[in-house]
Amino acid sequence: MHNIETRLAQIGSQEEPVTGAVSFPVYQATAFRHPKLGQSTGFDYARTKSPTRTVLEEAIAELEAGDAGFACSSGMAALQVIFALFSQGDHLIVSLDLYGGTYRLLEKVMSRFGITASYVDTNDLDALETTVRTNTKAVLIETPTNPLMMVTDIELVASWAKKKGLLTIVDNTLLTPFLQRPIELGADIVIHSATKYLGGHNDVLAGLIVSKGQELSQQLAFLHNSIGAVLGPQDSWLLMRGMKTLALRMERHEYNATRIARHLQQHPMIAEVFYPALENHPQFAIQNKQSKGNTGIFSFKMKDARTIEPILRHIKLIAFAESLGGVESLMTYPAVQTHADIPEEIRRAVGVDDRLLRFSVGIEHVDDLIADLMQAFEAAAAELNGGASR
Ligand SMILES: *Cc1c(COP(=O)(O)O)cnc(C)c1O
């Protein structure tokens, strides 16, 4: 098998035998003609299977070392398909610090169908032991977590879960298969918000699921088709076009993020930087053991909450916006944006408070990004000092 950089660049490039098109075509069709009764080209109706989507699904399954891939209309749609594996009365163990939308889907939607969740530090085996019940069916891990960048040892949790008969589900959005492959570490299901790094250009909304094992893959194929939140052919094509440059982008994202995180660590206005690439990160060793590198997002806590509003007003190159993983740098204020649906007591208990900013570092020149941040910090400091003396 070729190296992952090669496989990424070649997605769909050798799949079109008729014309030899190097870019796989967008098959904008929902119905497929049957040669005769009892015969099919393999395609019948586009919700079940669609040619452009199939190339994407096979590519992600192979990249994540799984058996089957499923492309969904968003990351949330992918999570909904996965949660539909469970039934009334089932219980899930979920990472304590996690994407706000996942929490909302569990607490405001799945809970109405009798599926409950407990939120724990998934790196704490004792906590897992005390949380597991007879009706627990799965552990859902985000690693690193968004926004606090806590890292879970996937191999450790997956082997614990296997002994208990639980599925291990990993949200691999932040690292992508270029940097981390949870199935190789024992996970059963990987989920992606492909809207983020896989797409990479802040222009396509998509979700991907990869599963290991025949039975589980068949169950997911049934649910994917039954629920119907599938990805359309245009968006499947856009996502594959983005994925071709994933390796290059992730390398630059990591380089830029590491440079900026080190710079901010020294800054007098900053209380703390949360990034697993930094040696003082509590799970630095685990991160290095299980992944090839680091994501391009990190978060940091200002010493003074009053600096947040002026910093967000003064950044010019870096956009104040709610997403991550694209080529353009974005700054997010989790307490009011991505994590607003998580109750304040829970947010504060894990540390997502009003002094925390999340930075999705793009692929611009790192010096330009540092200069933009520093002018925003200086302007914020000047406003606060001006306010104090007035
Ligand atoms: C964005 C995100 C999701 C949700 O994905 P959408 O594509 O926005 O529906 C799920 N998990 C993580 C970690 C995310 O960042």
The ligand as a Gaussian input file, in Angstrom:
#p B3LYP/6-31G(d) Opt

LIG

0 1
 C      -18.147000      20.473000      14.163000
 C      -18.043000      19.254000      14.948000
 C      -19.073000      18.303000      14.958000
 C      -20.369000      18.520000      14.195000
 O      -20.174000      18.513000      12.816000
 P      -21.029000      19.363000      11.748000
 O      -20.379000      19.048000      10.454000
 O      -20.927000      20.799000      12.151000
 O      -22.437000      18.893000      11.835000
 C      -18.878000      17.136000      15.680000
 N      -17.747000      16.914000      16.371000
 C      -16.737000      17.815000      16.394000
 C      -15.497000      17.520000      17.177000
 C      -16.839000      19.001000      15.688000
 O      -15.851000      19.894000      15.722000

